[in-house]
Amino acid sequence: MSESIAVSVKLFAAYQEAYGLPELELDLPAGTTVGQLRDRLIAEHPQLEQWRDVTRFGVNWEFVAADRALQSGDEVVLIPPVSGG
């Protein structure tokens, strides 16, 4: 049995609209990267595909790259561009 990690994912803008929730609690395989997490969310809600290349990532209040591996207990934020002003 492979190890899993538990992370909380804060959803904003298009991601929150797609899921209808402000936050998700997910169990992921150990070694999952932020980019892989984003890809999983897009696979579950294909209308998010347009945001794949422009979403920024935060882990525990720091901006990170897509290849950042997640740890159990991390708080992940996916931030698509927000229009308006």
C-alpha positions in Angstrom: 0.0 0.0 0.0 1.4 3.3 -1.0 1.6 6.2 1.5 -0.9 9.0 1.1 -1.0 12.6 2.3 -3.9 14.8 3.3 -4.0 18.4 2.1 -6.5 21.2 2.2 -7.2 23.1 -1.0 -8.6 26.6 -1.0 -10.6 27.3 -4.1 -11.0 30.8 -5.6 -12.8 32.3 -8.7 -13.3 29.7 -11.4 -12.2 26.8 -9.3 -14.7 27.7 -6.5 -17.4 28.1 -9.1 -16.7 24.7 -10.7 -16.8 22.8 -7.3 -19.4 25.0 -5.6 -17.2 24.9 -2.5 -14.6 27.2 -1.0 -12.3 24.4 0.2 -11.5 20.7 -0.5 -9.9 18.2 1.8 -8.0 15.6 -0.4 -6.0 12.5 0.2 -3.3 12.3 -2.5 -0.5 9.8 -3.2 2.8 10.8 -1.4 5.0 12.8 -3.8 2.1 14.5 -5.6 3.1 17.9 -6.9 1.0 21.1 -7.0 0.8 20.8 -10.8 -0.5 17.2 -10.5 -3.1 18.4 -8.0 -4.2 21.1 -10.5 -4.4 18.5 -13.2 -6.6 16.3 -11.1 -9.0 19.2 -10.4 -9.1 20.0 -14.1 -9.8 16.3 -15.0 -12.7 16.3 -12.6 -14.0 19.6 -14.0 -12.9 20.0 -17.6 -14.3 23.5 -17.9 -11.2 24.5 -15.9 -8.9 23.6 -18.7 -8.7 27.2 -19.9 -7.0 28.1 -16.6 -4.3 25.3 -16.7 -1.4 27.5 -17.9 -2.3 30.7 -16.0 -3.1 29.4 -12.5 -0.6 30.3 -9.8 0.0 28.2 -6.8 0.5 28.9 -3.1 1.5 26.4 -0.4 1.3 27.5 3.2 1.2 31.2 2.2 4.1 31.1 -0.2 4.0 31.2 -4.0 5.5 28.0 -5.4 6.3 26.4 -8.8 4.1 23.6 -10.2 6.8 21.0 -9.5 6.7 21.6 -5.7 5.9 18.3 -3.9 3.2 18.4 -1.3 3.4 17.3 2.3 0.7 16.0 4.5 -1.0 19.0 6.2 -0.2 21.5 3.5 -2.6 24.2 2.7 -2.8 24.7 -1.1 -4.2 27.7 -2.9 -5.0 27.7 -6.6 -5.2 31.2 -8.0 -6.6 31.7 -11.5 -6.4 35.2 -12.9 -9.3 37.3 -11.6 -10.9 39.9 -13.8 -12.6 43.0 -12.7 -11.4 46.1 -11.0 
